[in-house]
Amino acid sequence: MQDSHRRDRNRRLMKAITIPTALALSAVLVAGCGSRDSDTAGGSNAKSCLDTSKDTIKIGSLHSLTGTMAISEVTVANATKLAVDQINAAGGVNGKKLEIVLEDGASDPKTFAEKAEKLISSDCVAAVFGGWTSSSRKAMKPKFESLNSLLYYPVQYEGLEDSKNIFYTGATTNQQIVPALDYLKQKGVKSLYLVGSDYVFPQTANREIKAYAAANGIEIKGEDLAPLGSTDFSTIVNKVRNSKAGAVFNTLNGDSNVAFFREYANAGLKAADMPVVSVSIAEEEVGGIGVQNITGQLTAWNYYQTVDSPANKAFVAAYKAAFGADKPTSDPMEAAYASVFLWKNTVEKAKSFAVADIQAAADGVSFDAPEGTVVVNGANHHITKTARIGEIRPDGLIYTVWDSGKPVNPDPYLNSYDWAKGLK
């Protein structure tokens, strides 16, 4: 019965992204001969098959449209399409219109790697926009490095990584996890229980959280990692309740969050007594969880639909006009949207679609994003981000209760924190 419900949900999610233009573009044939941008990576003889002789340039959109992560990733694909549509309406990039080749990573790292190789080697895209889980990113990373192509990765992650072939447009650790811990400490939290999915991001994030806690007098009452896609949290929630921790730090991903928070509410646990701070729940997931099960809980991100700025109001209006008035915006999709514009601005600065030229031109490239102005760090390929702690309200939206006041420079290896020295 559970598998039947999941298949039904996946069919609904696929229907949500049945955008005729995007689906038609996913069937684009491999471009023929013409003038090409040829790049050779350091340590790699791979050359790009990108065709620049035509009026259009192909880019890849690679997200989980099915599986446990579809609850989060479908909207990221939609936001990528919105950016492309807006760029094309304004004349394209270096005089070229963009074509999306849409692929489904199916919530499976191996599939992400296979589809990434297809997009680079067969579809000959200029860049790929996609991925969510760190497992999917790490599976794709060798493909982009060996084939010398570019991935724009839009989701917050655990840090301790950089690549000349990846631009990380979501938060790294010092732009999300560390500010969340600082906020809890400021609020007087003395102990934490760690709950997450059992894969790269939560495993590494919990190492970082435990190192921070040890240096800041915070007790870790317990830690549980559940397989990605788990839906039975009765035992874990019972352990959390009995721990009497001051707060829960949640690194669950995908639809496991639905099961966890429903069980949390059923157990009588409330935000006022034992708050949960989540780093992978955004507005899109709130609806699936049920706002009644999560009202008052906290999130750590860099963007919320409620950010009050002209750029964000325009973004929210455009997204709802394209995909439905009832569709919320969220941090990962905003980062995906910004990714396409950052790539565009870098290509135009370089006056080239070639990978090496984009890498050389990237430092200092900026975009007035819905979250605020973001700037690329050319040395580590991360971007500046404003840290925000939000509270989920009864209307299903998330409202900022604290922010960093200015963009935080990326420090993916936590070099500026003494407590993190053993994490390298």
Buried (B, 14 or more C-beta within 10 A) or exposed (E): EEEEEBEEBBEEBBEBBEBEEBEEBBEBEEBEEEEBBBBEBEEEEBBBBBBBEBEBBBBBBBBBBBBBBBBBBBBBBBBBBBBBBBBBEEEBBBEBBBBBBBBBBBBBBEBBBBBBBBBBBEBBBBBBBBBBBBBBBBBBBBBBBBBBBBBBBBBBBBBBBBBBBBBBBBBBBBBBBBBBBBBBBEEEBBBBBBBBBEBBBBBBBBBBBBBBBEEEEBBBBBBBBBEBBBBEBEEBBEBBBEBEBBBBBBBBBBBBBBBBBBBBBEBEBEBEEBBBBBBBBBBBBBBBBBBEBBBEBBBBBBBBBBBEEEBBEEBBEBBBEBBEEEBBBBBBBBBBBBBBBBBBBBBEBBEBBBBBBBBBBBBEBBBEBBBBEBBBBBEBBBBBBBBBBBBBBEEBBBBBEBBBEEBBBBBBBBEEBEBBEEBE
